[in-house]
Amino acid sequence: MLAELGLDSTAEGVYRAMLARPHHGVRAIAADLGLSEDEVRHSLDVLSELTLVRPSYESQGMLRAVPPALGMEALMARQQAELAARQQRLEASRAAAARLIADYATLTPTIGGPGVEQLTGLDQIRDRLTTLTRDVREEVLGLNTDGAQTAEAMEASRPLDQELLDRGVRMRTVYLDSVRNDEPTLSYADWLTQAGGQVRTAATLPTRMIVVDRATAVIPLTTRNTAVGAVCLTSDGIVTALCALFETIWASAQPLGSASVQDAHGLTPQQNAALQLLAAGHTDDAIAKRLGVSPRTSRRIATDLMERLGARSRFEAGARAVQQGWLPGIV
C-alpha cells in the first residue's frame, strides 16, 4: 500500500531495517535483507527524495531514518498536494474539452469539413464504431459517461472486447465512480480487467469518447442525448488534444480495485464533484446525470454535504464551502 506514496517494497524494507537497526551501514543492511549494496544505495536515494532519511547529527556521513510519525505525515501531505494539483489540471482540461465539444456540437448532418465525419442516429454510430474496432491495431481509449450499464449493452460488448484483447490490443477505459455501486457493471469491469484490459473510475467525465490507435476519435454531438449523432474526428491536432485530455483524466482516476481516496476535508472525488456542481447552481437532475447516479442519490449526496457544512440552502452551502476552503477554485 505504501507504493501509492512512492515507496516501493525494496525501499520500504530498507527503511524498516534502518528503523530497527539504526547503527547499521549499507553493507550490514544489504546482508540483513539479502540485497546488493547498489540496491540499498538506490533505496536510500528514494528514501532521501521522500524525506524519510536524513543525515545523522551524531555520526558524520551516516543516514538516519526519520520516525514514521513524522515521515508518513510528510508523505501524506505531499500526496494530498499532488492530488489537488492533478485535480486542477483535470478541471482545466475539462474546460478545454467543453469548448472543443461545443465547437462541434453546432455542426449539422449536412455540414462537414476536413477530418470530420458526421454520424446521424444510433445505427450509423454503431456501424462506424464496429468498423473502427475491427481495424484497430494497437490501442483503444474510452471515457464512458453512462454510469451503470445495461445487461444488453454489456453482453453485446463482451465478445468484441474479448476479441480485441486476444489480438493484443491495449484497452483503457474510465467509468464514472457510480459504477462501483452497481454489481452487474462492476462484475463486467472486473472481467475486463482480468481479461487484460485496464479500468479506472472518476467522479465526473466531460463527454463520452472513444479513441482508436490515437488516430481517430468519436464523440457525441451533444452530451444530452448521445444517440442523436456523433462526429468521427481524424484531424491530427484535435485527436492529439483529446488523447491528452484522456491521459489527464486517467492519471487522476482511481484503479477499479482501490478504495476511493478522500481529500483533506474527508470528501470523496464524487462528493467533491457534487459540491462543485451544487455550488455552481446545478439541479439534482443535472448533478445526477453528471455523476451517473439516480436523482434520489443525487439529492442524498447534496443533503449530506449541506448537513456537513451546516448550511440550510444550496447557496449557503456554496458560500460555506468557499469560506472553509473546500472549493479553492471558486471565487
N, C-alpha and C positions, 0 to 999 in steps of 0.2 A: 504493500500500500504506500510505502514511503517513496516509491518510484514516481508517484504523482507530484512529489515535491522536488524532484530532480535527483533523488538519492537512489542509485542502483544497488543491487544486492551486495556486490563486492565492496562498494564504498560503505554501505551500512555495516557490513561485517568488520571492516577496519575501524569504523567509528566505535562500534560496540567493544572491540578489543582494546581500543585506547581508553575507553571509559573504565574497563575492568582492570587494565594493567597500564596505568598512566606513565610508568617509567620505562616501558619497553620502546625500543627504537624500531627502525624499519626492518632490520634483519630479524629481530625477535618476533615481530608481528607477522612477518612473512612465514616464519617457521610455525607459529601457532595456527595460522589459517590455511597452510598448505598453498600459499601463493608465491609468485616470484617477487623479488624486490621491486622490479619495474611496475608490476601490478599494484603493489602497495603505494608506491610513489604517485602513480596515476590517480589512485583513490584519494590520496592526500591532496592532490591538486583539486579534485572535485569537491572535497570537504572544505578546502580553503575558499573556493569560489562561493560555497554555500554558507560561509562564515560559521562552520561547525568545528573548525580547529583554529587555533591562534598560536603565535609564538609564546614559548614559556617565559615567564618572568624570572624563573629560578635557574633554568638550565639553558644557556645560550646555544642557539642552533637547534633546539628541540621544539616540537609542536605539542600542544596540549589540547585535548578535546574540550569543547565548550559544553557545560552541563546541558542536558536535554531540555530542562525547563526554560532555559534562555534560547538555545539554538532552535528548538522546534517552534517557539513563538515567533522568532525572526523569520523562519521559513514560511510559516503560515501567513504572516503579514506580507511577505513578498508575493506569495501565491495570490492573495486577495488583490494586491495592486495590479498584478499581471492580468487577473480575471477582469478587473474594472477596465483596464486598457483595451483588452480584447473586445469587451462589450461596446466601448466607444467606437472602435474600428468597425465593428459589426453594424452599429447603428448608422455610421457614415456610409458604409457600403449599401445598406438597405435604402437609404435616401437616394443614393445614386441609381440604384436599381429601379426604385419607384419612378424616377424621372425618365429612365430609359424605357420602362414599360409603358408609361403614359404617352411617350412619343409614338410607340407602335400601336397603342390602343385606339388611336384615332384613324388607323388605316381601315379601309372598307374592302370587301371582297373584290372590288373592281380595280383597286389601286395596288400596284406593286412597284418594285424597284430592284436595283441590283442587290443580290444577296438576300432577298425577301420573297418567300413563297407563302401565298395566302391559303389557309386551310379552313374551309367552311363546314361546320357541323361535325358531329362526333365520328361519323363514318370516315370522312376524309382524314381527320386527325389520327384515328386508329390505323388506317391504311398506311399513312406516312410513317407512323411510329414502327409499324411492322416491318416496313422496308428498311428503315434505319437500323433497327436492331438485328435484322437478318444480315446486313452488310457490315456491322461493327467488327473492328479488328482488335482493338486494344482495351477500350475503357468506356464505361457508361457512368455518368454522374447524374444524380437525381435529387430534386427537392420535392417532397410530397406534402402538400398543404391540406390534404383531405381529412386528417385525423384518423379515426377508426375506419378500417377498410371493410367493404362488404365481402361476404364469403364468396360471391360470384367473381368479384374482381381478383381476389387472391387465388382462386382456383384457376382462373384464366392466365394469371401471371406466372404461376409456378412452373409449367413446362418450359416457357420461354426463358425464364431466369435460369433454370437448370441447364438448358442447352447452352446459354452464354457462358456460364461458369465452367461447364465441361470443356468449352473451347478455350479456356484460359483467359477470358475477358475479365478485367478488373471491374467490380461493381461497388460503388459507394453511394449510399442513399441516406438522406437526412429526413426523418419524420418529425412530426410535432411531438412534444413531450406527452401530450394527452394519450398517445397510443400505449404508454406504459400502463394505463388503467383499463385497456381493452384486451382481454385474454386472447381472442382469435387473432387479432393483429399482432400482438406480442409473440404468439406462437409462430406466426408466419415469419416475423422478423428474426426470431431465434433460428428457425430453419434456414433462412437465407444466410445468416452468419455462419452456421455450422457447415453450410454448403460451400463456403468460401467468400461470400460477399461481406461487405463491411457496412454496419448500420449505426447511426448516431441519431440523437434527438435534440431538438431545440425548442424553446418556448414558443417562438413565432417564426414564420418564414415569409419572405416578401412575395413570393409567387411560386406556382408550380412550374417546374422546369426539368427538362431532360437534355443533357449534352452528350453527344456521341463522338468519341475519338477527338475531342477538343476541336472539332471542325464544323459541327452542326448542332444548333440549339433549337429546341421547340419550347415556346412559352405561350400561354393563352392570350387572346386579345383583351380579355377582361378577367379580373380575379373574381368578379361577382358570379360568373357562370362560365366555367372553363369548357363546357360542352358547346358553346356558341361558335367558337372558332379559335384559331391559333395562327401563329406565324412561325415559319421554319426559317431560321437565320443561318446564313453561311458566310456573312461578311467577317473577315478575319478580326478586325478591330472589335466588333460587337461580341463575337464569340469569346475572344480573349478576356474582355471585360466581365462577361458572365461567368467564365471559369474562375476569374479572380474573386468574384462575389461568392461562388460556391466554396472556394478554399478558405475564405474568411469565415463563413458560416461553419464549415467543417471543423476549423481549428477551435472554435469556441463551443461546439456542440459536445454533448456527453455520450460516450460509448454506451450502447444499449445495456450492457450488463453492470454498469456502475451506478452507484446511488447518486441522486440529484444533489449537486453542490449548492450550499446556501451561501449567500453573501454575508458581509459583516453585520447586517441587520436581521439575519435569520430568514431571509427571503429566498425561495427557490427561484430559478430563472422564470418559471411560469408565473409565479406571484409577482415578480419584478416587472414582467411584461404586462401583466394585467393592471398593475398600478400605473404604469406609464400610459396605457390606453385609457384608464379611468380618469387620470388627471387631464388627458387631452380631450375629454368630453365624449368619448365613445359610449354608445348604448350597450346594454347587456348582450343584445343580439350580435352587435358588431364585434364585441370582445370575444364572445363565444366562437364566432366564425374564425377570428384570427388565431385563437388558441386551439381550435379544433375540438371544442367541448360543447355540451348542451347549454342552452340559455340558463337552465336551472343551476348547473355547475358554475357558470359564469357569475350568477347572482350570489352564489355561496362564497365564491372567492372574493368578490367585491365587498360583501358584508363582513367577511373575516378581516380584510385589510382595514376597513373603516373602524372596526372594533379595536384592532391593534393600535391604530393611530388615535383613537379616542375622538373620532370625527362623527358628526351627525348628518353630514351631507357629502356628496361627492366633491363638490367644490372645496369644502373644508378639508377633506382627505388629501386632495392635491396640494393645498397650501401647507398643511402639516407635514406632508412628505418632503416638500422642498425645505421647510424650516429645519426638519430633523436630519437632512442630508440623505434621505432615501432616494431622491431624484436629483442628483447633482447636475444632470444635463439639462434641466428645465429651469428657466429663469423667468 
